[in-house]
Amino acid sequence: MNLERLFNKEVMSLDTYIMFRLKEETSMLKDELTARNRAPISLSMGAPTANPPKALINRLKEILDEDGIHTYSTPKGENYFREAISKYMKRRFNVEMNPETEIFSLVGSKEGIANLVRFITTPRENEFDKDVIMVPDPCYASYLQFIQCSGAKAYSMPLTKENDYKPDAEKIYSQIIKDGYKPENIKALFINYPNNPMGISSTREYVRTVIDFCKKHDILLVSDAAYSELYFAEDEKPFSIFEIDGAKDIGIEFFSFSKPYAVTGWRLGWVCGNKDVIQRLGKGKSTIDNGIYKALQKACAEILNSPEGDKYIKEGNMGYARKQAIMVKGFKELGWEIDEKNVPHTTFYLWLPIPRKYTSAFDFCRDVLRKSGVVLVPGNAFGNCGEGFFRLSFVCSDEKLREVIDRFKQDGFYY
Ligand SMILES: Cc1ncc(COP(=O)(O)O)c(C=O)c1O
């Protein structure tokens, strides 16, 4: 069969998503690694391994017996779900969100962002006719795949020490035009704070400049707030773009239940903000899914504004602070030069340079996997600016994290 004829060029050019590729490779090596006392320890995916809040699970069990709970929901989400989100946005960020018009449920924020990209871009063959989306570099690897798959261009906004991880959107815009792309094809600018893969945060002042930039050029501001609840220092507490005046004129923000409540498999999130964009995105989405399973919506709506939910997140964050300290101490012992003042207190990721003797992040991560059974992610999977770095997720038990450091020592992986 001629697949090239069946599938479009963009889909044909896709590689398996990096996290699934690593999973496949790890499972192929599992027996051999286990026989050498190096059973795989996965620090690749950003998926908490803790159990979800007990109160959430208990409520879900009760809800499963309710009449009518197993039928189709609606794409935008049940009233109680959107009302709980509206209450939460007020309680957590002091922002108003109309549950009728400004909030839409998502089958995980990944689904929402992927569909948004499809709906705002038109696939084009000629490079300089392509729609452009400005993305942080490094960024959540899926952005690059969504954009590639949509036949559009992901234009890199480098996050570097030199620019204090706050790229100058105006300067990059000029460069995009200079490169030959058309101003009318620049559709959106993505920000993601706290950031995957680096864990860095932003400031209100910087986001203010991005809002002004997007308004000036009529570009959609897309804020990915998947990690908004993962912080362990009060002065790094993430904020919503809607805390800043004018953000609703031009912006939408994506949120996720996955990480704060350790329910990555449940697939629940929401998008909120500019009502015209939300409604249009919702119309498109309604052609694809029927919303989230109602029992999950109900249980999650309840946990979102509950003391049990807040306590769970707080304790989880204390755990991540402890795990980060284990890893920072361990990597320092291994020779990494880590300035603890600059280690972000958000997310569950550690972003480090590869050892001096390596020139490729891919080679380093491959060697660590094959020799030590530890699954890391090469930095360039997150964009070109990630070359020379690797990311690890400290989501597993403290014992396993200590074991990783021991294996690095025994197997000679020093900085
Ligand atoms: C930055 C970022 N956004 C969105 C997601 C997707 O989360 P979910 O689809 O589970 O809500 C992830 C998952 O790792 C992420 O890192």
The ligand as an SDF file (V2000), in Angstrom:
LIG
                    3D

 16 16  0  0  0  0  0  0  0  0999 V2000
    4.2880   22.1820   29.1840 C   0  0  0  0  0  0  0  0  0  0  0  0
    3.2650   21.1140   29.0910 C   0  0  0  0  0  0  0  0  0  0  0  0
    2.0590   21.4070   28.6260 N   0  0  0  0  0  0  0  0  0  0  0  0
    1.0980   20.4800   28.5190 C   0  0  0  0  0  0  0  0  0  0  0  0
    1.3350   19.1730   28.8720 C   0  0  0  0  0  0  0  0  0  0  0  0
    0.2390   18.1610   28.6680 C   0  0  0  0  0  0  0  0  0  0  0  0
   -0.3830   17.8180   29.8350 O   0  0  0  0  0  0  0  0  0  0  0  0
   -1.7780   17.0630   29.8490 P   0  0  0  0  0  0  0  0  0  0  0  0
   -2.1580   16.7710   28.4360 O   0  0  0  0  0  0  0  0  0  0  0  0
   -1.5630   15.8400   30.6460 O   0  0  0  0  0  0  0  0  0  0  0  0
   -2.7540   18.0230   30.4770 O   0  0  0  0  0  0  0  0  0  0  0  0
    2.5880   18.8020   29.3530 C   0  0  0  0  0  0  0  0  0  0  0  0
    2.8670   17.4040   29.7180 C   0  0  0  0  0  0  0  0  0  0  0  0
    3.9570   16.9960   29.9930 O   0  0  0  0  0  0  0  0  0  0  0  0
    3.5810   19.8000   29.4740 C   0  0  0  0  0  0  0  0  0  0  0  0
    4.8060   19.5100   29.9120 O   0  0  0  0  0  0  0  0  0  0  0  0
  1  2  1  0
  2  3  1  0
  2 15  2  0
  3  4  2  0
  4  5  1  0
  5  6  1  0
  5 12  2  0
  6  7  1  0
  7  8  1  0
  8  9  2  0
  8 10  1  0
  8 11  1  0
 12 13  1  0
 12 15  1  0
 13 14  2  0
 15 16  1  0
M  END
$$$$
